[in-house]
Amino acid sequence: MHAKTAMDWNALADKALAGRCLSAEESLAVLQADDGEVLALLNAAFRVRRHHFGTRVKLNMIINAKSGLCPEDCGYCAQSSVSSAPVPRYALLDKETILAGAREAMARKAGTYCIVASGRRPTDRELAQVAEAVREIRATMPLKICACLGLLDEEQAKRLAEAGVHRYNHNLNTSRGRYPAIASTHTYDQRVATIEAVRRAGISPCSGVIIGMGETDEEIVEMAMALRELDVDSVPVNFLHPIPGTPLAGAGLTPPLKALKVLALFRFLLPAKEIRVAGGREISLRSLQPLALYAANSIFVGDYLTTPGQDVTADHQMIEDLGFEIERCAL
């Protein structure tokens, strides 16, 4: 198949709706579609999104609960040991500050509050601090809680589950073969093991990717297929924000139309999963951000870990202008 040959995108939507997996050839055709095909491609992806999620949009908010101080060498991250980016550095926030963040998530109409901490893995003390905060949030607010604390074993995951954590995020980030070029202080398989451990503990697994780190189209397909195989429930699709002072500072931005093709592919390959347009959406998609929600059904509101997000009122307005609705949290 020639990369630019027009396809029947609705046939791919039918395949996804029937629960069948796209072939590698069909997947590559999505990523390599002619730019003039993007609206037709998104229309087909929207059929799948609407079948599973209607016009609802899930909002998530992050709190950077522990910043910097990380021994890992992830090339994309401003908080890593190999970064010279000027980021805040502080130990795990106290319970009251984490609770205040949860109240802010409620004010922003977020249904999921994401407690994120830098580092390789949490210490026993950090795990206890997070668990204590989660218990109080669950007792006082109608929020789902996602934690992202690094590598976990099953016993640690069980402690978070008992505290009331609904979801745990640990991204694959890139393909297995490319992983050593992105980080060397831990492995792709360790990330997979963490995802499997949280599932066994009864926590919903969340894992996604970062697009724009030098991967090929074939590797993007491989990432989406790996997440399908792992059967994760939530998939944040990040677009690299090249931060000065990090090893990937010189990488270019993912062009808006390519970003939309990536999101359409993830919707076809993970039809019933939460697809979240995550970090970098504002700088990669730019004025085309609203179109992303024809494939994705979730976004972050507010800032990310070390980079600014779009103003929350602009996100609310974007959803309203599309004729979509914010999904309310149902515990």
C-alpha positions, 0 to 999 in steps of 0.5 A, spaced: 500 500 500 502 506 498 503 511 504 498 516 500 493 512 498 486 514 500 483 509 504 476 508 507 477 510 514 470 508 516 472 501 514 477 502 519 472 505 524 467 499 523 473 494 524 475 498 531 467 498 533 467 490 532 473 489 536 478 487 531 485 490 531 487 494 525 493 491 521 500 494 521 499 496 514 492 499 516 495 503 522 501 506 518 496 508 513 493 512 518 499 515 520 501 517 513 495 519 511 495 525 506 494 531 510 487 533 506 484 526 509 485 529 516 478 531 517 475 524 514 480 520 518 477 524 524 470 523 522 471 516 522 475 516 529 469 520 532 464 514 530 468 510 535 469 515 540 462 517 540 460 509 540 464 508 547 464 515 550 458 520 547 460 527 547 463 527 554 470 529 556 473 527 562 477 532 566 484 531 570 488 535 574 495 534 576 499 536 582 506 536 582 507 533 589 514 532 589 519 536 584 526 535 582 531 530 586 530 525 581 536 520 580 533 517 573 536 520 567 530 520 562 532 524 556 525 528 556 524 530 563 526 537 566 526 533 573 531 528 571 539 527 574 541 529 567 537 536 566 540 543 568 533 546 567 531 550 572 525 547 576 523 547 583 526 542 587 522 540 594 520 533 598 513 531 598 508 536 599 504 535 606 497 533 607 494 539 607 497 542 601 495 535 597 488 536 600 488 544 597 490 541 590 484 536 590 479 542 592 482 546 586 481 540 582 474 540 584 473 547 582 476 546 575 471 541 574 476 535 574 473 528 575 480 525 577 486 528 581 493 526 579 498 526 585 505 525 581 511 525 585 518 525 582 523 519 583 525 512 582 520 509 586 516 511 593 519 510 600 515 507 605 514 514 608 512 517 602 507 512 600 504 512 607 504 520 606 500 519 600 495 514 602 493 518 608 492 524 604 488 519 599 484 517 605 482 524 607 480 526 600 476 520 598 472 521 605 470 528 603 470 529 596 467 526 590 474 525 586 477 519 583 485 519 585 490 517 580 497 516 583 504 516 579 510 515 584 515 511 580 516 504 580 512 499 584 511 492 587 505 489 588 505 490 596 506 497 595 500 497 590 496 494 595 497 499 600 495 504 595 489 500 593 487 500 600 487 507 601 482 508 595 487 510 589 483 508 583 488 509 578 496 508 577 500 511 572 506 509 569 507 510 562 511 506 557 513 513 553 516 509 547 517 503 544 521 497 547 527 498 542 528 505 543 527 505 550 535 505 552 536 511 548 531 515 552 533 512 559 538 508 562 537 507 569 531 503 569 528 498 563 522 498 559 520 491 562 521 494 569 515 499 567 511 493 564 512 490 571 509 496 574 503 496 570 502 489 571 503 489 579 498 495 580 493 491 576 494 485 580 493 489 586 486 491 583 488 498 581 486 501 574 492 501 570 494 508 566 500 508 561 501 512 555 506 515 550 510 521 549 510 522 541 516 526 538 522 523 541 525 521 534 521 515 533 519 512 527 511 511 525 512 503 525 515 505 533 508 509 534 504 503 531 508 498 536 507 503 542 499 503 541 499 495 540 503 494 546 498 498 550 493 494 547 496 488 549 497 490 556 489 492 556 490 499 560 484 503 561 487 510 560 492 512 555 495 519 556 498 521 549 503 526 550 507 530 545 514 532 547 515 539 549 523 540 548 525 543 555 532 547 555 537 543 559 534 536 557 538 532 552 532 532 548 531 540 548 533 540 540 527 536 538 522 539 534 515 539 535 510 534 532 506 538 527 498 539 529 496 534 523 501 529 525 498 529 532 491 528 530 493 522 526 496 519 532 490 520 536 486 517 531 490 511 530 490 510 538 482 511 538 482 505 532 487 501 536 484 502 543 477 503 541 474 503 548 479 506 552 480 513 555 485 517 550 487 523 554 491 529 550 496 530 555 502 534 555 504 538 549 497 539 546 498 546 547 504 547 543 503 541 538 496 542 536 496 549 537 489 552 534 487 545 532 486 543 539 479 542 539 479 537 533 483 532 538 477 531 542 474 528 536 478 522 537 480 523 544 475 523 550 480 526 556 484 532 557 488 535 563 486 542 565 491 546 568 499 546 568 503 540 567 509 538 572 514 543 569 510 546 563 504 551 563 497 548 560 492 552 557 487 557 562 482 552 565 476 557 562 479 556 555 478 549 556 471 549 559 470 554 553 473 549 548 468 543 550 462 548 550 464 550 543 464 543 540 457 542 543 461 537 548 460 536 555 464 535 561 463 528 564 462 528 572 465 524 576 461 517 578 464 514 584 
